[in-house]
Amino acid sequence: MDIHRCRFVPYPASAINAVAFTHASLPSLSAAKKSAQKNVQVRLAIGRANGDIEIWNPLNGVWHQELVIPGGRARSVDGLVWVTDPDEEMADGKTIHGKSRLFSIGYTTTITEWDLEKARAKAHASGQHGDIWCLGVQPLPAADNGRVNPGATRKLVAGTVDGNLVLYSIEDGELRFEKTLIRTPSKKTKMVSLTFQSRNVVIVGCSDSTICAYDIRNGTLLGKMTLGSDFSGGSKNIIVWSVKCLPNSDIVSGDSTGQVCIWDGKTYTQAQRIQSHTQDILCLAVSADGSKIVSGGMDRRTSLYEPVAGQAGRWSKVFHRRYHSHDVKAMASFEGKGMSVVVSGGPDASPVVFPLRGAGKEFHRTLPHLPQNTNLQSAPKARFVVSWWGGEIRIWHLLSPARELFDDADDSADLRKNRKLLAKIMVKGESNITSAAVSEDGTLLVVSTASDIKAFKLELTSDSFTQQLKVKKVDIVAPTTSGATKVEISPDNLWVSWIEEGSKVMIARVAATASETGIAYTISNPSKLHRLRRQISKHILLGGLGSYDRNITQVTFSPDSKMIGVADLAGYIDTWVLRGPKDLTNGTSGEVDDDLSGGSSNDDSSDDESEQGRTEGGERWVRNPKAALIPRLASAPVVLSFAKCSAPATPSPLADNGDYTLLAITTLKQVLVFNPLQGALSDWSRRNTYAKLPEQLRVTRDLVKGVVWQGPRAWIYGVSFLFMLDLSQDLSSEADSLTELKNGHKQQHGIKRKRDLKHESGAGGKMDKHALAPQQIKTAIQGPEGAEWVDVEIADADDTKSIAGASSGVEDDDDDDDDDHETDGGELQRMRDGTGVNGDGSALIRGEKGDKLLKQKARWWHTYQYRPILGIVPVQGELEEEEEAAVAAAGGLKSSLPPLEVALIERPTWEVDLNPRYFGKGEWER
């Protein structure tokens, strides 16, 4: 595989302004009730400065980014609140878990409710008041005999920049402004933060050095807590950036002086003041039992506080860490299902998961700032790389193949000349881009937003001096007004498929008409493809997030464009096949739409194989007859892809009985290969279970993002890793030659997972004993004057080639300091040529009884050299017979594998644009 290692493709990461969990905690239940708690849908919402809202599934520490709702022009999410209703007991003993609704503010006068099932805004409401700076939800009434009245009403309370406290009603699924509760006499007073002390008492932190307690039933001021003036030389007023309440009704505040203050919840007097930060404290979080307090501030510190033993009501700072490279602006905690974590975020764009229960015993974990579904596409036959963010699309052209650059004797060649920015396309409208797709020949580009779908024709013209890409709009016969969440173009450039409202599969024919000015494209009226009926219990559909988990996240076409497959968050896979007029049998002429019929399904489908995608040429998209035999996956799929060499007309080592090969990889690292026309697992997948996968893949915490095919080889990548699995060979224990070559011991596959997830709180792994003790690590290096001790980092930097040994890539980057080139191409080059690890088809196996040479091709391989990876896309089409003959005549190596050339896009964290941050005494930039 030839790699263009690229860092010139921009992806501006956006700051995190708000984080919120659907549940702050889940109660500890008996074994009899744990099965009911299993259906509780806990999600984390992250709001960013560009208006994006991300929905994450904790998955007991796996942390899957399920959905990204793109923002819009000049929009920002500065506050998030979940409203979760109480649980309901049904007559049959089943529990309907409370429905969760998500609301946001953006420093405007408007509150927005979001529809997660359709991935778009559901409702807006505003009133005659200033910009909203803080938002809270009225808690449920106190439980009576262990049960909460499900009919209890709740309201949203918002604090504004002009000092007003306003109420919004959310009864009966609506959102509307109700009244202004409090009007402060001074318009200079800003309500900055708020929390509820009880169902009817709200605590508000203000910008005038005060914290006020109000009764929301009548607007009465119950108490006023004063912080006084700032330190000498500081501001006259202290800003209370965050307030929280403990279970015993005591109040915790964090302000612009860097102090955490504890207030008595009954007398509203100050009980303690802790100077723990050198600058403003911007956010707070408390544990469910009130035994821990966490604060984050402008000095990048995350501090932990615990009660002082033997001194009731007294707190002490336990420790602080700097997990972020910029301000810690927002945080939220969650405890339940074996997890106990705090998630924080700020301008550095990366969420950090900090262990709460296991603080000091477990590591923290930094989640990627890059999206799970990559914002990259490529046109291999045209060597185009397409990237998008916000409302902008950029199209790059990689001019020369990587092999030519790699074999070029002139090491001084400027790699920057190998790339060219052909076009920047700005999509009109207020909504940002949700998805984009480009045809393999680079002639058709389709872009979707939350409100529209647009298509463009691309034509590359070149002369002896310049290259120019002409962009022309393509007509859509029946333009949609609902937009789409995902869009895909078939390999033969004849079909366009997109997903409407999160779960509706649409497909349209692309018609090409030749004229004097060239080929003109037209996209026909789309047809809806009906999904299989899934028997989902009514108590699941009516509670939690409803049918949110039926959102389609994966769409893929087969290599011959005659099959399409989709997968949703629930793990269901649906497939359809293309039939011509001669292939159609006598079927029903009507279509049945079963939208939520009888409450047993949340999908629209028909039980028969009715005609679905009708075209003028007589072709039909019909459901795969064996589609119902494909089982539901155990967890959400992160990859769904047809092998490029698999087609019924072209048998291959991957295909069983001329069937397609459909690869699915889940969040739990399950690698499953299906034969969709048979509705069964392939023989390879039956033999190679989860336990036989390489241990390095199974214990990797980062999720898989995508796959690139090279014949039977699947190149699987995540944000921090690149794996190769050869699906034409079994992954036996003796085949782990690469791992044994590096580690010097035989791999054991009997262990299900190396890390013990049951005893982790959902952040990083458990620390070893004395892990926090200062350590000095050095290594002995033989020099001209004998052996000498050298720092390990310096040794690694000087000996990169011998340690890494895996790069055959070509760096297309503005910074060439970290290139790891090898004269022979390394392991990756030898694998590409089919010669194995040692260059002759063999692999060295080291064991207790000595070394032995095993003649075999590499069955799997991995590297952590590239990170963080935004995406990997192919940039070379299949070679024609004449080109292959030319390569052979030139002395090129003949390989049974098709050539593969990819662009690997990295977006290092140090390239994230950040505003200037605070520097404390003794701090400096490295």
Secondary structure, 3 states (H helix, E strand, C coil): CEEEEECCCCCCCCCEEEEEECCCECCCCCHHHHHHHCCCCCCEEEEECCCCEEEEECHHHCCEEEEEECCECCCCCCEEEEEECCCEECCCCCEECCCEEEEEECCCCEEEEEECCCCEEEEEEECCCCCEEEEEECCCCCCECCECCCCCCCEEEEEECCCEEEEEECHHHCCEEEEEEEECCCCCCCEEEEEECCCCEEEEEECCCEEEEEECCCCEEEEEEECCCCCCCCCCCCCEEEEEECCCCCEEEEECCCEEEEECCCCCCEEEEEECCCCCEEEEEECCCCCCEEEEECCCCEEEEEECCCCCCCEEEEEEECCCCCCCCEEEEEEECCEEEEEEECCCCCCEEEECCCECCECCEECCCCCCCCCEEEECCCCEEEEEECCEEEEEEECCCHHHHHHCCCCCCCHHHHEEEEEEEECCCCECEEEEEECCCCCEEEEEECCCEEEEEEEEEECCCCEEEEEEEEEECCCCCCCCCEEEECCCCCEEEEEECCCEEEEEEEEEEEECCEEEEEECCCEEECCCCCCCCHHHHCCCCCCHHHCEEEEEECCCCCEEEEEECCCCEEEEEEECCCCCCCCCCCCCCCCCHHHCCCCCCCCCCCCCEECCCCCEEEECCCHHHCCCCCCCEEEEEECCCCECCECCCCCCCCCCCEEEEECCCCEEEEECCCCEECHHHHHCCHHHCCHHHHHCCCCEEEEEEECCEEEEEECCCEEEEECCCCCCHHHCHHHHHHHCCCCCCCCCCCCCHHHCCCCCCECCCCCCCCCCCEEEEEECCEEEEEEHHHHHHHCHHHHHCCCCEEEECCCCCCCCCCCCCHHHHHHHCCCECCCCCEEEEEECCEEEEEECCCCEEEECCCCCEEEEEECCCCCCHHHHHHHHHCCCCCCCCCCCEEEEEECCHHHCCCCCCCCCCCCCCC
